[in-house]
Each structure stands twice: as C-alpha cells, then as structure tokens.
Amino acid sequence: MHDWSLRLVTPPAAEPLTLDQVKRALRLPLDYLDEDTELAEILASARNELEQEYNIRFVVQTVELLLQNFPREPFIRFPIWPVQEVLYLKYTDTAGTVRQMEIDSLSATFAVLTRLYRKPAQVVLPFSKFWPSTILQTADPIAIGLKVGFVTGESPEGLPMPPMGLSAIKRLCEHGYRYKGAVTLGSLLTSEELKFGVSRLMANVGLAV
C-alpha cells in the first residue's frame, strides 16, 4: 500500500503491563516508589517503540488510516494489527464534501466488507462493486477509522495477549532502566544484541505485517 499515514485518535487508557509487573522484571521491591514516574515513561516508550517497529498495537486505541487514493485492487490492507473494528471509511471530494461508505453492507452502492481475521486485516469490495469515481481532494482524502489493539487480552480470533510480546516489552524496560543515562526515550533499540533478542521474541509473536 502506497501513500498512507496513521494518525492516533484516542490513545491507550492503560499500558499492557502494570508498574508492579515491570518492577518484578527489574527485581525492584514493589514498595519502591521513588522512580515510579520514570518507570512509567520507560514502559510507555518500550511499548510504543515495539508498536511502531512491528506494526502491532498491544492495548486498545483508535487510529485513523489516511490514504491519498483508492487502490487499483478491490481491497485495502491495514498496516497495523490486530484490528478490532472498522469504525468508518470516509472520502472527501474537491469541493470539500465528505461522503461515507457503508461497512459490511451488500446492498449499498458504495460499501466494503471487513476481513478482520486476516493478517493483515482488510476491507474488500463486495462482488461487482467498485470504488467511488469521485475526484478526490489533494491532501489525505480517504480516512478509515480503526479500533485496534487487544481487548482484555484477546484479539478478534480469541488469541491471548501475546506473552512473547510482553517479554519483549520487559526486555526493553530492563535495558531502558539499566542504561537510562545512555539512551533516550523513544530510541531504546540501540544495540544489535538487544535488537536480535527482541526480534526473536517478536518473531514468535507472529504479528508483523
């Protein structure tokens, strides 16, 4: 898929690990509170770095996928996983008029069907249907709202929150805490050895698209 971008609409309400879980991974006393703020920042940075690197969202959030044009193919694959729900698919013409395609409809003139069980998840045109032929506005004319992430530890397929992914977050937290004077938040994957260890864990997760 070409000419796309992702915009965060609703951020996660919580992290995939609690501070107590992070402290256990770091072998810190649970009643040690002096660095809680810093640990929370390291945890958020580790989660965000893995999400961006591996096209995964560990916790529930909503994003908007922005496209420059409709594809030639009768489907749009999502560069993110897992997708819980397609909230809307809107497109804007050169006059600024916003139109919306129906979701999971077989009767509407312009509609798409969701295929969330696939990796990557996608929307597809119903049989004999076509993308709108409207002349689109120049900047990001197509917007697809997506609810993404694991819901209470489960994906649409009933998969549990991937334990290998959580292990990768813990490993990044350990690295970020141990070398907090030498790394910056948002750039924890600083060594080849660390990248290799994390990539092996994430490969077992099987989520990269």
C-alpha positions as a Markdown table, in Angstrom:
| # | Residue | x | y | z |
|---|---|---|---|---|
| 1 | Met | 0.0 | 0.0 | 0.0 |
| 2 | His | 1.4 | 3.4 | -1.0 |
| 3 | Asp | 0.9 | 7.0 | 0.2 |
| 4 | Trp | -0.6 | 6.3 | 3.6 |
| 5 | Ser | -0.1 | 7.5 | 7.1 |
| 6 | Leu | -1.5 | 6.7 | 10.6 |
| 7 | Arg | -2.9 | 9.2 | 13.0 |
| 8 | Leu | -3.6 | 8.4 | 16.6 |
| 9 | Val | -7.2 | 9.5 | 17.5 |
| 10 | Thr | -7.7 | 8.0 | 21.0 |
| 11 | Pro | -4.6 | 7.0 | 22.9 |
| 12 | Pro | -4.4 | 3.9 | 25.1 |
| 13 | Ala | -6.1 | 4.2 | 28.5 |
| 14 | Ala | -3.5 | 1.9 | 30.1 |
| 15 | Glu | -0.3 | 0.0 | 29.4 |
| 16 | Pro | -0.1 | -3.7 | 28.7 |
| 17 | Leu | 1.9 | -4.2 | 31.9 |
| 18 | Thr | 1.5 | -2.7 | 35.4 |
| 19 | Leu | 4.3 | -1.0 | 37.2 |
| 20 | Asp | 4.4 | -3.9 | 39.7 |
| 21 | Gln | 5.0 | -6.3 | 36.7 |
| 22 | Val | 7.8 | -4.0 | 35.5 |
| 23 | Lys | 9.3 | -3.9 | 39.0 |
| 24 | Arg | 9.3 | -7.7 | 39.2 |
| 25 | Ala | 11.0 | -7.9 | 35.9 |
| 26 | Leu | 13.6 | -5.4 | 37.1 |
| 27 | Arg | 13.9 | -7.1 | 40.5 |
| 28 | Leu | 12.8 | -4.0 | 42.3 |
| 29 | Pro | 10.8 | -4.0 | 45.6 |
| 30 | Leu | 7.2 | -3.4 | 44.9 |
| 31 | Asp | 7.0 | -0.8 | 47.6 |
| 32 | Tyr | 9.9 | 1.2 | 46.0 |
| 33 | Leu | 8.0 | 4.3 | 44.7 |
| 34 | Asp | 10.8 | 6.8 | 44.1 |
| 35 | Glu | 11.1 | 6.1 | 40.4 |
| 36 | Asp | 7.5 | 5.3 | 39.5 |
| 37 | Thr | 7.2 | 8.2 | 37.1 |
| 38 | Glu | 10.4 | 7.3 | 35.3 |
| 39 | Leu | 9.4 | 3.6 | 35.1 |
| 40 | Ala | 6.0 | 4.6 | 33.7 |
| 41 | Glu | 7.8 | 6.7 | 31.0 |
| 42 | Ile | 10.2 | 3.8 | 30.2 |
| 43 | Leu | 7.2 | 1.4 | 29.9 |
| 44 | Ala | 5.3 | 3.7 | 27.6 |
| 45 | Ser | 8.4 | 4.2 | 25.5 |
| 46 | Ala | 9.1 | 0.5 | 25.2 |
| 47 | Arg | 5.5 | -0.3 | 24.3 |
| 48 | Asn | 5.4 | 2.5 | 21.7 |
| 49 | Glu | 8.7 | 1.5 | 20.2 |
| 50 | Leu | 7.6 | -2.1 | 19.6 |
| 51 | Glu | 4.3 | -1.0 | 18.3 |
| 52 | Gln | 5.9 | 1.2 | 15.7 |
| 53 | Glu | 8.6 | -1.3 | 14.8 |
| 54 | Tyr | 6.3 | -4.3 | 14.4 |
| 55 | Asn | 3.0 | -2.7 | 13.3 |
| 56 | Ile | 1.2 | -4.0 | 16.4 |
| 57 | Arg | -0.9 | -2.3 | 19.0 |
| 58 | Phe | -0.8 | -4.0 | 22.3 |
| 59 | Val | -3.6 | -2.0 | 24.0 |
| 60 | Val | -6.9 | -0.7 | 22.8 |
| 61 | Gln | -6.7 | 2.6 | 20.9 |
| 62 | Thr | -8.3 | 4.2 | 17.9 |
| 63 | Val | -6.3 | 5.4 | 14.9 |
| 64 | Glu | -7.1 | 6.9 | 11.5 |
| 65 | Leu | -5.6 | 5.4 | 8.4 |
| 66 | Leu | -5.2 | 8.2 | 5.8 |
| 67 | Leu | -4.8 | 7.4 | 2.1 |
| 68 | Gln | -4.1 | 9.5 | -0.9 |
| 69 | Asn | -6.3 | 7.5 | -3.3 |
| 70 | Phe | -8.3 | 4.4 | -3.7 |
| 71 | Pro | -6.3 | 1.3 | -4.8 |
| 72 | Arg | -6.5 | -0.4 | -8.1 |
| 73 | Glu | -7.1 | -3.7 | -6.2 |
| 74 | Pro | -10.6 | -4.4 | -4.8 |
| 75 | Phe | -9.2 | -4.3 | -1.2 |
| 76 | Ile | -7.3 | -2.2 | 1.3 |
| 77 | Arg | -4.9 | -4.0 | 3.6 |
| 78 | Phe | -4.3 | -2.4 | 7.0 |
| 79 | Pro | -0.7 | -1.8 | 8.0 |
| 80 | Ile | -1.5 | -2.5 | 11.7 |
| 81 | Trp | -2.7 | -5.4 | 13.8 |
| 82 | Pro | -4.9 | -6.6 | 15.5 |
| 83 | Val | -7.9 | -4.6 | 14.1 |
| 84 | Gln | -10.9 | -5.0 | 16.3 |
| 85 | Glu | -13.4 | -2.9 | 14.3 |
| 86 | Val | -13.6 | -0.7 | 11.2 |
| 87 | Leu | -15.4 | 2.4 | 12.5 |
| 88 | Tyr | -15.8 | 4.3 | 9.3 |
| 89 | Leu | -14.5 | 4.8 | 5.8 |
| 90 | Lys | -14.8 | 8.4 | 4.6 |
| 91 | Tyr | -13.6 | 10.2 | 1.5 |
| 92 | Thr | -13.6 | 13.9 | 0.6 |
| 93 | Asp | -14.0 | 15.4 | -2.9 |
| 94 | Thr | -12.5 | 18.5 | -4.3 |
| 95 | Ala | -15.5 | 20.6 | -3.2 |
| 96 | Gly | -14.8 | 19.5 | 0.4 |
| 97 | Thr | -17.9 | 17.3 | 0.6 |
| 98 | Val | -17.3 | 14.3 | 2.9 |
| 99 | Arg | -19.0 | 11.0 | 1.9 |
| 100 | Gln | -19.1 | 7.8 | 3.8 |
| 101 | Met | -19.0 | 4.2 | 2.5 |
| 102 | Glu | -21.2 | 1.6 | 4.3 |
| 103 | Ile | -19.5 | -1.0 | 6.4 |
| 104 | Asp | -20.4 | -4.7 | 5.9 |
| 105 | Ser | -23.3 | -3.9 | 3.5 |
| 106 | Leu | -24.2 | -5.8 | 0.4 |
| 107 | Ser | -26.9 | -3.5 | -0.8 |
| 108 | Ala | -25.4 | 0.0 | -0.6 |
| 109 | Thr | -23.9 | 1.5 | -3.8 |
| 110 | Phe | -20.6 | 2.1 | -2.1 |
| 111 | Ala | -19.7 | -0.4 | 0.6 |
| 112 | Val | -16.9 | -2.5 | 1.9 |
| 113 | Leu | -16.8 | -5.8 | 3.8 |
| 114 | Thr | -14.4 | -6.3 | 6.7 |
| 115 | Arg | -12.0 | -9.2 | 6.9 |
| 116 | Leu | -10.5 | -8.7 | 10.4 |
| 117 | Tyr | -9.5 | -12.3 | 10.8 |
| 118 | Arg | -6.8 | -12.0 | 8.2 |
| 119 | Lys | -3.2 | -10.9 | 8.8 |
| 120 | Pro | -3.1 | -8.2 | 7.7 |
| 121 | Ala | -6.7 | -7.3 | 8.3 |
| 122 | Gln | -8.5 | -5.7 | 5.3 |
| 123 | Val | -11.7 | -4.3 | 3.8 |
| 124 | Val | -12.8 | -5.7 | 0.4 |
| 125 | Leu | -15.3 | -4.6 | -2.1 |
| 126 | Pro | -18.4 | -6.7 | -2.5 |
| 127 | Phe | -18.7 | -8.7 | -5.7 |
| 128 | Ser | -19.4 | -6.4 | -8.8 |
| 129 | Lys | -18.9 | -3.3 | -6.7 |
| 130 | Phe | -16.3 | -0.5 | -7.4 |
| 131 | Trp | -14.5 | 2.2 | -5.5 |
| 132 | Pro | -16.1 | 5.7 | -5.9 |
| 133 | Ser | -15.0 | 7.5 | -9.0 |
| 134 | Thr | -15.3 | 10.9 | -7.4 |
| 135 | Ile | -12.4 | 13.3 | -7.9 |
| 136 | Leu | -10.7 | 13.5 | -4.5 |
| 137 | Gln | -9.2 | 16.4 | -2.7 |
| 138 | Thr | -5.4 | 16.6 | -2.8 |
| 139 | Ala | -4.4 | 16.0 | 0.8 |
| 140 | Asp | -5.4 | 12.8 | 2.6 |
| 141 | Pro | -8.8 | 12.5 | 1.0 |
| 142 | Ile | -9.6 | 9.0 | 2.4 |
| 143 | Ala | -9.9 | 8.3 | 6.1 |
| 144 | Ile | -10.5 | 4.9 | 7.7 |
| 145 | Gly | -11.2 | 4.8 | 11.4 |
| 146 | Leu | -9.9 | 1.7 | 13.2 |
| 147 | Lys | -10.3 | 0.4 | 16.7 |
| 148 | Val | -7.1 | -1.6 | 17.2 |
| 149 | Gly | -5.3 | -3.5 | 20.0 |
| 150 | Phe | -6.1 | -6.4 | 22.2 |
| 151 | Val | -9.4 | -6.3 | 24.1 |
| 152 | Thr | -8.9 | -7.6 | 27.7 |
| 153 | Gly | -6.1 | -9.7 | 26.4 |
| 154 | Glu | -7.9 | -11.1 | 23.4 |
| 155 | Ser | -7.8 | -10.4 | 19.6 |
| 156 | Pro | -10.8 | -11.0 | 17.3 |
| 157 | Glu | -9.6 | -14.6 | 16.9 |
| 158 | Gly | -9.7 | -15.2 | 20.6 |
| 159 | Leu | -5.9 | -15.1 | 20.9 |
| 160 | Pro | -4.5 | -14.1 | 24.3 |
| 161 | Met | -2.3 | -11.1 | 24.7 |
| 162 | Pro | 1.0 | -12.4 | 23.2 |
| 163 | Pro | 3.3 | -13.4 | 26.0 |
| 164 | Met | 6.4 | -13.1 | 23.8 |
| 165 | Gly | 5.4 | -9.6 | 23.0 |
| 166 | Leu | 5.1 | -8.8 | 26.7 |
| 167 | Ser | 8.5 | -10.4 | 27.3 |
| 168 | Ala | 9.9 | -8.1 | 24.6 |
| 169 | Ile | 8.4 | -5.0 | 26.4 |
| 170 | Lys | 10.0 | -6.2 | 29.7 |
| 171 | Arg | 13.4 | -6.6 | 28.0 |
| 172 | Leu | 13.2 | -3.1 | 26.6 |
| 173 | Cys | 12.2 | -1.8 | 30.0 |
| 174 | Glu | 15.2 | -3.5 | 31.6 |
| 175 | His | 17.5 | -2.0 | 29.0 |
| 176 | Gly | 16.0 | 1.4 | 29.4 |
| 177 | Tyr | 16.3 | 1.3 | 33.2 |
| 178 | Arg | 19.8 | -0.1 | 33.3 |
| 179 | Tyr | 21.2 | 2.4 | 30.7 |
| 180 | Lys | 18.9 | 5.3 | 31.4 |
| 181 | Gly | 21.8 | 7.7 | 31.3 |
| 182 | Ala | 22.9 | 6.5 | 27.9 |
| 183 | Val | 19.6 | 6.1 | 26.0 |
| 184 | Thr | 16.7 | 8.4 | 25.2 |
| 185 | Leu | 13.1 | 7.6 | 25.4 |
| 186 | Gly | 11.8 | 6.5 | 22.1 |
| 187 | Ser | 15.1 | 5.1 | 20.9 |
| 188 | Leu | 15.6 | 2.0 | 23.2 |
| 189 | Leu | 16.6 | -0.4 | 20.4 |
| 190 | Thr | 20.2 | 0.9 | 20.5 |
| 191 | Ser | 22.3 | -2.2 | 20.3 |
| 192 | Glu | 22.4 | -5.0 | 17.8 |
| 193 | Glu | 22.3 | -7.6 | 20.6 |
| 194 | Leu | 19.2 | -6.1 | 22.0 |
| 195 | Lys | 17.6 | -5.9 | 18.6 |
| 196 | Phe | 18.4 | -9.5 | 17.9 |
| 197 | Gly | 16.9 | -10.7 | 21.2 |
| 198 | Val | 13.7 | -8.6 | 20.8 |
| 199 | Ser | 13.3 | -9.6 | 17.1 |
| 200 | Arg | 13.4 | -13.3 | 18.1 |
| 201 | Leu | 10.7 | -12.7 | 20.7 |
| 202 | Met | 8.5 | -10.7 | 18.3 |
| 203 | Ala | 9.0 | -13.3 | 15.5 |
| 204 | Asn | 7.4 | -15.9 | 17.8 |
| 205 | Val | 4.5 | -13.5 | 18.3 |
| 206 | Gly | 3.8 | -13.7 | 14.6 |
| 207 | Leu | 2.2 | -10.3 | 14.3 |
| 208 | Ala | 4.4 | -8.4 | 11.9 |
| 209 | Val | 2.6 | -7.5 | 8.7 |
